[in-house]
Amino acid sequence: MTYSAFDHPYLSGLLGDEAVAAEFSTAADIHAMLSFEAALARAEAIHGVIPKSAADRITEACRGFFPDVAALRRAIAVDGVVVPEFVRQLRAAVGGEAATHVHFGATSQDVIDTSLMLRMKAVAELFGTRLGDVVSVLEECDDQWGERMLMGRTRMQAAIPITVSDRLRTWIEPLLDHKDRLEAMDRDLFAVQFGGAAGTLDKLKDKADDVRATLAEELALADFPQWHSQRSEVADFANALSLVTGSLGKFGQDIALMAQQGDEIELAGGGGSSAMPHKQNPVAAEVLVALARFNATQLSGVHQALVHEQERSGAAWTLEWLIMPQMAGATAAALRLAAELAGNIRRLGSG
């Protein structure tokens, strides 16, 4: 049994996505946290904060280490975050004098937020590719049927004749904008988090900025000053996800209405009815509308999480953990369904 429709035993057949689910797996999160700890050690060694021999030992240990997840589960119930127990186990794996240099100058939020950024960056790259795939199929539709005629409709009433191309552009252009926005996030949004106990990196003194810059370079993330309580990057990404699903929801809504008209579109692959065998239900189109509304609703929660009190919040931060994976899952499902729906168009407009 599961709380989420995205990984439900059978609902996931409609709403699940294995590629994005993998980015939210225990293994992916642990791998990203280990990447942070190893990169931090190397960056600190480069700038003389810890010995190079310690950084080499930490990097080597991170390659072969996997924590006791049951112990992490027990510890987070007390600590509220997984990192104290994670670091304790990693130090034990490193051993010796080098163990004292693990996680030096960092705090739990640095590890968790950087892990999120690494995984969100991978998700954004995947979504950019999928947006391009949807656009390619719709462009093929434009090439094939773009000059045909449709009845333009305003406020769901017949207005004036338009071409198929006119309507296709209202689907395509926003998706191109979203693809550009996701690609720009690679340099403008996905940033390392490194602030230490209260955001001041006090243990690193005058080497703090240099270590953070090298850490960002090691992880192929942007170098921003700490953003422990400044969550606009997370909210911006959530907003981008809602924009993507909103545009795909408009596409799905239009397809469903065109299918209702009966003569404007021909679709393959409709869903069956248990009561009316003659029906071909536009399932993918309907789900695109539902996913758009789901993400629009979740976005308000992420905006609630912008209210981080003082130097760090536990409550607002936990809210992000609840919402962001769901929004990414909804976006993944929407992109997959949109590509399937566009590929199932057999005719648009009248000749």
Disulfide bonds with the S-S distance in Angstrom:
none
